[in-house]
Amino acid sequence: MTAGPSADDVVVGIDIGGTSIKGVLAGRDGTPRARFDCRTPVADGVDAVIEAVVRMAARLVDAAGDARPVAVGLVMPGVVDRAEGVARYSANIGWRELPIGRLVADRLGLPVAIEHDVRAAGLAEATEGAARGMRDVLYVSIGTGLAGALIAGGKLVHGAAGLAGEIGHVPAFPDGEPCACGQRGCAEAYASAASVSRRYARAAGGAAVPAEGVLARAAAGDAQARAVVDDAVVALTRMVLGVVLLADPEVILLGGGMAAAGTALTDPLGEGLQRALLWRPAPPVLASRFGSEAGARGAALIGWTAVGAASFPHSVTT
């Protein structure tokens, strides 16, 4: 393990997604000092993706200047074994039992820590983002898929098998539309960005429209868009309701691409939750602060854990 970090040390944080790879170089204050992104070469195979990650990490290390890079944090979707540094399964990237932590550490000569991408994004938002200072937070990422990260009592929840947060597969509409997971009626089949786009294209009989565009059309009075968005809000409401009742979070944060819609999404979800919670106040629903950079910022936080340190004082632990 690297010697105890100093105030001038930096870490590399890399968010590996199915479409793009985002990286930041961050100091002890958590503020990115450099940023890079590139396409994820999924079609070229596992080795090509690893090579792209290593190249990006090397660029970020070069950008450190006089600062000392001490660790790398990698975050990714799927089933992540953070203790072993192994990506057990990722449908979007095509990985199975990949010892990514060791592979990257051997190439860079730096310690590597790994984590699930949505949990890392939630960690970033709870430390310096929209939920700073809060110890009970539900972060929901609405992108190609739909997943969440729960912070309870100031601790990031991983679950017995490291699978906590797969709330996109809550059955929002029993016997509803098929989901990619094999079940029917999952919230993800109605409320992910990909599903909103797909369902609107099918209803309108035209070309696919990004989810943000569907939300805008709904606000402008498009009846078919309104029906698709209403279904998405119902699915999201039913998905988070159980978490609210069980864990009582202080806030619900929406991240991912669809969260860029802001109040067009947060307001109806908050209203839906309050209708379902007549006997108590619903937690506020807010958009995330860091948007698409939350995963990479969270990866930097995870990187600090490889050397036994946090990047800056905060009340949340991994």
ChimeraX attribute file (.defattr): number of C-alpha atoms within 10 A of each C-alpha:
attribute: neighborCount
match mode: 1-to-1
recipient: residues
	/A:1	10
	/A:2	11
	/A:3	8
	/A:4	10
	/A:5	19
	/A:6	11
	/A:7	11
	/A:8	11
	/A:9	18
	/A:10	28
	/A:11	33
	/A:12	35
	/A:13	34
	/A:14	34
	/A:15	33
	/A:16	28
	/A:17	19
	/A:18	19
	/A:19	13
	/A:20	13
	/A:21	21
	/A:22	24
	/A:23	29
	/A:24	29
	/A:25	28
	/A:26	28
	/A:27	24
	/A:28	21
	/A:29	13
	/A:30	21
	/A:31	15
	/A:32	20
	/A:33	13
	/A:34	15
	/A:35	19
	/A:36	14
	/A:37	15
	/A:38	14
	/A:39	14
	/A:40	20
	/A:41	19
	/A:42	18
	/A:43	10
	/A:44	9
	/A:45	12
	/A:46	16
	/A:47	11
	/A:48	14
	/A:49	20
	/A:50	17
	/A:51	15
	/A:52	18
	/A:53	23
	/A:54	18
	/A:55	14
	/A:56	23
	/A:57	25
	/A:58	14
	/A:59	17
	/A:60	24
	/A:61	23
	/A:62	13
	/A:63	15
	/A:64	19
	/A:65	9
	/A:66	9
	/A:67	16
	/A:68	16
	/A:69	22
	/A:70	24
	/A:71	28
	/A:72	32
	/A:73	30
	/A:74	32
	/A:75	29
	/A:76	26
	/A:77	22
	/A:78	22
	/A:79	21
	/A:80	24
	/A:81	21
	/A:82	18
	/A:83	11
	/A:84	14
	/A:85	20
	/A:86	22
	/A:87	24
	/A:88	17
	/A:89	17
	/A:90	18
	/A:91	11
	/A:92	15
	/A:93	21
	/A:94	14
	/A:95	19
	/A:96	15
	/A:97	14
	/A:98	18
	/A:99	15
	/A:100	20
	/A:101	22
	/A:102	18
	/A:103	16
	/A:104	20
	/A:105	16
	/A:106	12
	/A:107	12
	/A:108	17
	/A:109	12
	/A:110	20
	/A:111	21
	/A:112	27
	/A:113	29
	/A:114	29
	/A:115	29
	/A:116	28
	/A:117	28
	/A:118	30
	/A:119	31
	/A:120	29
	/A:121	32
	/A:122	31
	/A:123	32
	/A:124	29
	/A:125	27
	/A:126	28
	/A:127	23
	/A:128	19
	/A:129	17
	/A:130	19
	/A:131	24
	/A:132	16
	/A:133	15
	/A:134	20
	/A:135	22
	/A:136	22
	/A:137	29
	/A:138	27
	/A:139	30
	/A:140	28
	/A:141	29
	/A:142	24
	/A:143	20
	/A:144	19
	/A:145	21
	/A:146	26
	/A:147	25
	/A:148	24
	/A:149	26
	/A:150	26
	/A:151	24
	/A:152	18
	/A:153	16
	/A:154	19
	/A:155	16
	/A:156	22
	/A:157	18
	/A:158	18
	/A:159	9
	/A:160	7
	/A:161	9
	/A:162	15
	/A:163	14
	/A:164	18
	/A:165	21
	/A:166	15
	/A:167	20
	/A:168	26
	/A:169	22
	/A:170	20
	/A:171	20
	/A:172	24
	/A:173	17
	/A:174	12
	/A:175	11
	/A:176	15
	/A:177	14
	/A:178	14
	/A:179	18
	/A:180	12
	/A:181	10
	/A:182	9
	/A:183	16
	/A:184	19
	/A:185	20
	/A:186	27
	/A:187	33
	/A:188	32
	/A:189	30
	/A:190	31
	/A:191	31
	/A:192	26
	/A:193	25
	/A:194	21
	/A:195	23
	/A:196	28
	/A:197	24
	/A:198	19
	/A:199	23
	/A:200	23
	/A:201	19
	/A:202	12
	/A:203	12
	/A:204	13
	/A:205	9
	/A:206	9
	/A:207	11
	/A:208	17
	/A:209	17
	/A:210	19
	/A:211	26
	/A:212	20
	/A:213	16
	/A:214	24
	/A:215	23
	/A:216	17
	/A:217	17
	/A:218	19
	/A:219	14
	/A:220	11
	/A:221	10
	/A:222	14
	/A:223	13
	/A:224	18
	/A:225	26
	/A:226	19
	/A:227	15
	/A:228	23
	/A:229	28
	/A:230	18
	/A:231	18
	/A:232	24
	/A:233	24
	/A:234	19
	/A:235	26
	/A:236	26
	/A:237	22
	/A:238	20
	/A:239	21
	/A:240	21
	/A:241	18
	/A:242	13
	/A:243	14
	/A:244	19
	/A:245	11
	/A:246	9
	/A:247	15
	/A:248	16
	/A:249	22
	/A:250	18
	/A:251	20
	/A:252	27
	/A:253	25
	/A:254	25
	/A:255	30
	/A:256	26
	/A:257	18
	/A:258	26
	/A:259	25
	/A:260	17
	/A:261	15
	/A:262	15
	/A:263	14
	/A:264	17
	/A:265	21
	/A:266	20
	/A:267	15
	/A:268	17
	/A:269	25
	/A:270	20
	/A:271	16
	/A:272	18
	/A:273	24
	/A:274	18
	/A:275	14
	/A:276	14
	/A:277	15
	/A:278	9
	/A:279	8
	/A:280	9
	/A:281	10
	/A:282	23
	/A:283	18
	/A:284	17
	/A:285	22
	/A:286	22
	/A:287	22
	/A:288	27
	/A:289	17
	/A:290	18
	/A:291	19
	/A:292	19
	/A:293	20
	/A:294	26
	/A:295	34
	/A:296	32
	/A:297	32
	/A:298	31
	/A:299	36
	/A:300	36
	/A:301	32
	/A:302	31
	/A:303	31
	/A:304	28
	/A:305	20
	/A:306	21
	/A:307	21
	/A:308	12
	/A:309	15
	/A:310	21
	/A:311	23
	/A:312	15
	/A:313	12
	/A:314	15
	/A:315	14
	/A:316	21
	/A:317	15
	/A:318	16
